[in-house]
Amino acid sequence: MNKNLNLSKLIFSILLDILGMTSFVIPGIGEFSDVIWAPLSYWLMTRMYPGKIGQVSGIISFVEEAAPGLDFIPTFTLTWLYETFAQKKF
């Protein structure tokens, strides 16, 4: 089993998820920061994870950040897990 774990991408994904959760944790910045973070998270996701994975995850990330109350979902980390362990390699 020779999987490319790309730990630097995992660490960056975790940091981006923490950044996205700050609006959920810190009162007063919530919806305003999500207006900025939602499109930025889409853009970052499509750059970190190219192709269909990045496009689909980017849309999910955008919706998750734009919708109230969903900031706790670690979309970047879940995408890393999918790319690393679940994606079929052809």
N, C-alpha and C positions, 0 to 999 in steps of 0.2 A: 504494500500500500504506500505509494509515493505521491502524497497530496502536497500541492503547493499551498502552504498555510498563509503566506503573506501576512505576517504578524504586524507589519507597519500599517497595512491597510486596515486591519482589525482595530488597532489602537486609534487610528484616525477616525474610523467609523464610530467607535465608542465615544470619542471626544465630540464628534458632531451630534450624536444622540443626546449627550449631556447638554450641549449648547441648545439644542431644540427643546429640551425639557425645562430650561430655565424659566420660560414664560409660564409654565405650569406651576412652578415652585415659588417664584418671586411675585408677590401680589403687586398689581399696579402696572406691570409692563405687558401683561398677557396678550390681549388682542392686537395691540399696536405692534409688538415685536413679531407676532405671527404673520402680519401683513408683509413684513419685510422678509422674514425667514422662510415662508412657504415657497416663493419662487426661487429663492437662493438654494434651498434644499433640493428642489427639483434639478436645478442647474448642476449643483455639486454631484448629485447622484448620477446624472447622465455622464459626467466626466470621470468619475471614479469607476463606474461599472458600464463600459461601453456596450453597445448593441441593444438587443431586445431586453435583456435583464435591466440595464440602466434606464431604458425608456419606461418600462412597466413600473419599476421601483420608484422612479422619479415621480410618476403620476401618483402612486400610492403615497409617497412622502409629501407631495404637495397637498393632497386631500387631507392627510393625517395632520399636517401642521395648520392648515386653514380651518379645519373643523374644530369647534370648541370641545375641550375635554379629552382629546385623543393624543396629546403631547407625550404621554407616557410610553407610547409604542416605540421601541428602538428600531426604526426602519432601516437605518444604515447598517446596524449590526446584524439584523435579520437577513439583509441582502448579502452581507459577507458570508454568513452561514450558508445561505442558499448557493451562492457561487462556489464556495469551497467544498461543501459536502453533498448537496442535493442535485446540483445541475448535472445532467448527463453530458458526457464528453463524446462528441462524434468525430 
